[in-house]
Amino acid sequence: MEQTVKELLYDAIYYDESLVAHAVYYAVQKGIVHLDEPASRIPKELDYTEIFKMRDENYLQMCTIKLFTIPLEPKRHALYLAETEDAARAKHHKIYGQLAQRIIDISHRMDYPLFYEETGLSKTFRELKREAVKFPYYAGEVLGR
């Protein structure tokens, strides 16, 4: 059975696919498709200028939790899931007892896996975000650039 527009919208929101969610929402609001129709009925030709505007204004209030990295020393970084840089900085100060000199938004890497040696498991930051109960959330340290 083919995915419905409603299911596609739900999945886009669940997986933080903001552009897809806003495009589907736009198509429903304009009456181009209905929620119970097959998702394949959504035309590719939509007003993307308007959809990008909706996404940039975060009309659906998506992706409010971002991924931040704070360099600790060369090639070692602390990672945080937080709404703002200031929240990540405060959590960093609480954990490490030092002020963050630099903080970088790396939210575009939400789907990268993080390997936990203690458990032998890896999870993406997006999965960690879904599991976290409270933000800001300390996601651990990584070695790299």
Backbone bond lengths (Angstrom), bond angles and torsions (degrees), N, CA, C in turn:
res aa  C-N    CA-C-N  psi(-1)  N-CA   C-N-CA  omega(-1)  CA-C   N-CA-C  phi
1 M - - - 1.452 - - 1.533 108.84 -
2 E 1.299 115.00 135.60 1.464 121.03 -177.56 1.530 111.70 -74.32
3 Q 1.314 114.81 147.40 1.458 121.39 178.78 1.525 110.33 -66.02
4 T 1.329 116.39 138.92 1.457 120.77 178.35 1.529 109.97 -87.26
5 V 1.317 115.07 166.87 1.468 121.13 176.45 1.521 109.50 -59.01
6 K 1.320 116.64 -42.66 1.469 121.60 179.41 1.532 110.86 -60.43
7 E 1.318 117.72 -44.14 1.464 121.65 179.41 1.530 111.15 -65.74
8 L 1.326 116.55 -39.51 1.459 120.46 177.90 1.529 110.30 -64.01
9 L 1.314 117.01 -43.17 1.466 120.85 178.19 1.523 110.40 -62.10
10 Y 1.325 116.39 -44.84 1.466 120.66 178.74 1.535 110.21 -59.90
11 D 1.329 117.40 -48.29 1.467 121.40 -179.69 1.526 111.63 -61.52
12 A 1.323 116.69 -42.11 1.466 120.54 -179.91 1.525 110.77 -62.24
13 I 1.316 117.22 -40.01 1.464 120.73 177.96 1.525 109.96 -70.20
14 Y 1.322 117.34 -45.00 1.464 121.96 -178.63 1.526 111.96 -60.24
15 Y 1.331 116.38 -41.42 1.460 120.84 -177.80 1.535 113.28 -94.25
16 D 1.328 117.20 12.81 1.467 122.50 176.95 1.520 113.37 58.58
17 E 1.301 117.16 36.89 1.468 121.80 175.71 1.523 107.02 -91.86
18 S 1.311 115.20 80.66 1.454 122.07 -170.94 1.532 113.83 -60.05
19 L 1.327 117.30 -44.68 1.467 119.49 -179.20 1.521 111.41 -63.81
20 V 1.318 117.02 -44.16 1.476 120.45 178.68 1.530 109.78 -62.53
21 A 1.321 116.92 -46.70 1.465 120.50 -179.31 1.527 111.38 -59.44
22 H 1.319 116.57 -44.77 1.462 119.79 -179.82 1.532 111.39 -67.31
23 A 1.336 117.51 -36.30 1.466 120.32 178.49 1.527 110.69 -66.31
24 V 1.318 117.23 -43.86 1.468 120.83 178.98 1.525 109.40 -64.73
25 Y 1.317 116.90 -45.97 1.466 121.09 178.77 1.530 110.69 -58.40
26 Y 1.323 116.18 -44.24 1.463 121.54 178.64 1.541 109.96 -58.18
27 A 1.331 116.24 -48.22 1.471 120.53 -178.46 1.530 111.49 -61.65
28 V 1.313 117.22 -37.30 1.473 120.87 178.44 1.523 109.95 -70.42
29 Q 1.328 116.93 -46.31 1.467 120.85 -178.72 1.525 112.59 -62.21
30 K 1.318 117.17 -34.31 1.465 121.60 179.90 1.529 111.97 -82.86
31 G 1.334 117.28 -1.90 1.462 120.57 179.06 1.522 113.67 76.06
32 I 1.314 117.00 14.35 1.465 121.28 179.78 1.525 109.87 -70.37
33 V 1.330 116.59 -38.24 1.465 122.89 175.68 1.523 108.73 -138.18
34 H 1.328 115.06 166.31 1.466 121.82 176.16 1.520 108.55 -117.30
35 L 1.317 116.69 155.23 1.458 121.86 -174.40 1.524 114.29 -57.63
36 D 1.329 117.70 -31.97 1.465 120.13 -176.18 1.531 113.37 -88.31
37 E 1.315 118.34 -0.25 1.468 121.96 179.52 1.526 110.50 -82.04
38 P 1.339 117.09 160.29 1.466 119.84 175.16 1.534 110.29 -63.40
39 A 1.333 115.98 141.18 1.472 121.48 -179.03 1.522 111.76 -60.58
40 S 1.318 117.33 -25.59 1.466 120.57 -179.91 1.526 112.63 -65.87
41 R 1.317 117.75 -12.65 1.467 121.74 178.72 1.535 112.58 -78.85
42 I 1.323 116.90 -10.78 1.467 119.66 178.06 1.527 107.44 -72.83
43 P 1.319 117.38 119.15 1.465 119.41 -178.69 1.531 111.39 -72.20
44 K 1.298 115.17 151.51 1.472 119.73 177.08 1.524 110.86 -74.53
45 E 1.311 116.32 -25.45 1.465 121.58 -178.80 1.532 109.50 -87.88
46 L 1.317 115.52 92.08 1.460 122.22 175.55 1.524 107.74 -122.77
47 D 1.312 116.95 170.70 1.459 121.67 178.52 1.529 108.70 -80.99
48 Y 1.334 116.01 85.67 1.458 119.82 -175.80 1.526 113.17 -70.75
49 T 1.297 118.18 -19.99 1.463 119.94 173.97 1.524 108.48 -62.23
50 E 1.324 115.93 -45.66 1.466 121.28 178.53 1.526 111.04 -68.30
51 I 1.325 117.36 -39.90 1.466 121.38 -179.28 1.532 110.49 -66.25
52 F 1.339 117.24 -42.87 1.473 120.34 177.17 1.531 110.21 -62.07
53 K 1.314 116.09 -38.43 1.466 120.49 178.40 1.533 109.96 -62.85
54 M 1.337 116.34 -45.10 1.467 120.72 178.08 1.534 110.15 -60.69
55 R 1.331 115.84 -45.08 1.462 120.00 -179.39 1.524 110.91 -63.36
56 D 1.327 116.77 -46.04 1.458 120.67 -178.73 1.520 112.37 -63.94
57 E 1.325 116.93 -32.00 1.465 121.48 175.75 1.528 111.51 -83.21
58 N 1.336 115.67 -3.79 1.466 123.45 -178.64 1.529 111.19 53.72
59 Y 1.311 115.08 50.49 1.459 123.09 -177.23 1.526 112.22 -53.56
60 L 1.333 117.46 -37.97 1.467 121.48 -178.55 1.533 112.73 -90.83
61 Q 1.331 116.77 5.95 1.471 122.42 179.03 1.528 111.60 53.37
62 M 1.337 115.09 52.31 1.459 121.19 -179.67 1.520 110.71 -103.00
63 C 1.291 114.55 165.28 1.471 122.82 172.30 1.527 112.24 52.58
64 T 1.306 116.82 45.62 1.464 118.84 -179.51 1.524 111.80 -79.54
65 I 1.327 117.37 -20.92 1.459 121.45 176.98 1.521 108.24 -94.41
66 K 1.310 115.07 127.43 1.469 121.27 -177.67 1.521 109.61 -114.80
67 L 1.328 115.36 164.38 1.461 122.02 177.53 1.523 108.48 -105.67
68 F 1.328 116.18 123.89 1.458 121.75 -179.41 1.528 110.15 -120.64
69 T 1.316 115.38 147.24 1.456 121.37 173.34 1.522 108.99 -121.46
70 I 1.321 114.46 141.51 1.459 121.40 176.79 1.521 107.26 -125.36
71 P 1.342 116.82 115.48 1.468 119.60 179.05 1.527 110.76 -63.58
72 L 1.334 115.23 133.44 1.461 121.17 177.47 1.520 110.40 -98.80
73 E 1.288 115.95 -40.98 1.459 124.76 177.46 1.522 105.45 -161.81
74 P 1.302 118.12 172.75 1.473 117.70 179.90 1.537 110.97 -53.74
75 K 1.290 115.40 127.70 1.467 123.98 176.37 1.524 114.61 67.82
76 R 1.328 118.70 22.26 1.464 122.41 176.02 1.530 107.93 -140.61
77 H 1.340 116.22 127.63 1.462 121.47 -174.69 1.527 111.35 -135.55
78 A 1.327 115.70 145.59 1.460 122.39 171.46 1.524 107.09 -97.37
79 L 1.329 116.85 140.07 1.461 121.75 -177.22 1.519 111.02 -117.04
80 Y 1.330 114.98 139.20 1.458 120.78 -177.81 1.526 110.57 -136.62
81 L 1.312 115.52 143.77 1.460 122.18 169.66 1.526 105.43 -105.17
82 A 1.322 116.44 119.55 1.463 120.54 -175.64 1.523 110.14 -155.23
83 E 1.319 115.78 161.77 1.467 120.35 177.53 1.519 111.67 -75.69
84 T 1.323 116.62 -34.90 1.462 120.05 -176.23 1.532 110.81 -136.59
85 E 1.315 114.66 162.56 1.469 120.39 174.61 1.526 110.56 -60.06
86 D 1.328 116.04 -41.56 1.460 119.91 -178.08 1.530 111.61 -61.84
87 A 1.314 117.14 -38.37 1.465 120.38 178.58 1.521 110.44 -66.34
88 A 1.329 117.39 -40.62 1.464 121.28 177.61 1.531 110.27 -65.56
89 R 1.325 116.84 -40.43 1.471 121.09 178.26 1.525 111.13 -61.26
90 A 1.327 116.35 -44.65 1.467 121.00 -179.24 1.533 110.85 -62.97
91 K 1.328 116.31 -42.98 1.472 120.54 178.93 1.531 109.62 -64.23
92 H 1.321 116.50 -41.14 1.468 121.61 178.76 1.538 110.52 -60.94
93 H 1.303 116.13 -44.44 1.465 120.50 179.39 1.529 110.62 -62.65
94 K 1.310 116.44 -40.37 1.464 121.45 179.52 1.534 110.78 -64.39
95 I 1.328 117.80 -39.88 1.466 121.79 -177.11 1.525 112.24 -80.68
96 Y 1.320 116.87 -47.69 1.465 121.42 -173.23 1.526 114.25 -99.52
97 G 1.334 116.76 -14.02 1.454 119.50 179.83 1.514 114.09 69.92
98 Q 1.309 115.98 21.31 1.465 119.70 178.86 1.526 109.53 -136.26
99 L 1.326 114.90 153.44 1.450 120.37 177.62 1.528 109.62 -79.98
100 A 1.304 115.86 137.77 1.469 120.63 178.20 1.519 108.75 -74.60
101 Q 1.314 116.22 122.48 1.461 120.67 178.21 1.521 110.96 -78.51
102 R 1.312 115.26 -31.33 1.462 121.06 -176.48 1.515 108.62 -144.32
103 I 1.312 116.68 140.84 1.468 121.55 176.67 1.522 107.52 -136.72
104 I 1.327 115.91 136.81 1.460 120.57 -175.05 1.522 109.29 -126.68
105 D 1.319 116.14 130.56 1.463 122.24 175.76 1.530 107.75 -81.52
106 I 1.306 116.69 114.56 1.471 121.56 178.62 1.527 110.14 -119.94
107 S 1.314 116.31 37.67 1.464 121.79 -177.67 1.529 112.86 -58.65
108 H 1.318 117.07 -23.28 1.457 120.26 178.34 1.534 111.48 -67.72
109 R 1.321 117.24 -6.68 1.464 121.58 179.60 1.530 112.57 -106.30
110 M 1.302 117.69 22.08 1.464 121.79 -178.96 1.530 113.11 -59.21
111 D 1.310 117.87 -26.15 1.458 120.36 -177.83 1.524 113.44 -94.20
112 Y 1.313 118.14 5.61 1.459 121.76 176.38 1.527 108.38 -78.47
113 P 1.318 117.42 140.67 1.466 119.30 179.16 1.529 112.04 -82.74
114 L 1.301 115.12 149.61 1.455 122.93 175.11 1.522 106.05 -119.17
115 F 1.334 117.47 122.78 1.459 122.40 -177.03 1.520 109.70 -91.86
116 Y 1.330 116.32 129.84 1.453 122.29 178.03 1.521 109.19 -104.98
117 E 1.345 116.57 110.12 1.458 121.28 -177.44 1.523 112.06 -61.64
118 E 1.338 117.57 -35.53 1.466 121.43 -177.71 1.529 111.86 -59.58
119 T 1.316 116.10 -39.39 1.467 120.17 -176.38 1.521 113.02 -104.14
120 G 1.318 116.59 -16.89 1.458 119.85 -176.96 1.517 112.95 75.67
121 L 1.337 117.15 12.93 1.461 122.38 -178.42 1.513 110.79 -110.81
122 S 1.311 115.85 156.29 1.462 119.76 173.08 1.518 108.62 -124.47
123 K 1.313 114.88 147.80 1.459 122.50 178.87 1.518 108.04 -139.96
124 T 1.314 115.16 148.89 1.456 118.34 173.88 1.528 107.97 -79.63
125 F 1.314 114.87 161.81 1.462 119.08 177.89 1.524 110.50 -65.27
126 R 1.316 116.26 -31.48 1.462 120.10 177.23 1.536 110.09 -63.26
127 E 1.329 116.86 -40.63 1.470 120.58 177.29 1.526 110.23 -65.73
128 L 1.324 116.65 -41.98 1.467 120.38 177.11 1.522 110.86 -60.05
129 K 1.323 115.68 -40.52 1.461 120.34 -179.73 1.528 110.77 -60.53
130 R 1.331 116.37 -40.54 1.467 120.21 -179.96 1.524 111.91 -68.17
131 E 1.327 116.53 -30.20 1.464 121.38 -177.82 1.520 112.87 -84.25
132 A 1.319 116.56 -25.71 1.465 120.32 -176.16 1.522 110.78 -64.66
133 V 1.309 114.84 139.09 1.456 120.57 -179.42 1.524 110.75 -92.66
134 K 1.326 115.83 -34.20 1.456 120.39 -174.66 1.524 109.82 -137.84
135 F 1.319 115.26 143.59 1.462 121.44 178.10 1.515 109.18 -119.19
136 P 1.323 119.01 147.00 1.449 127.82 5.19 1.529 110.89 -69.82
137 Y 1.343 114.65 152.67 1.450 122.28 -176.49 1.528 109.14 -124.30
138 Y 1.315 115.85 127.94 1.466 121.47 177.37 1.525 107.73 -81.63
139 A 1.332 117.22 118.35 1.463 122.13 -176.36 1.524 113.03 -95.34
140 G 1.322 117.83 -8.99 1.452 121.11 177.31 1.517 112.71 118.62
141 E 1.331 114.23 -168.62 1.464 121.46 179.33 1.518 109.69 -116.71
142 V 1.306 114.94 152.06 1.464 120.90 175.21 1.521 108.95 -133.65
143 L 1.322 113.43 152.96 1.455 120.58 173.39 1.515 106.69 -104.68
144 G 1.290 117.01 137.78 1.462 120.83 -178.77 1.508 110.88 163.22
145 R 1.278 116.53 -171.15 1.456 123.45 -177.07 1.455 112.48 -24.55
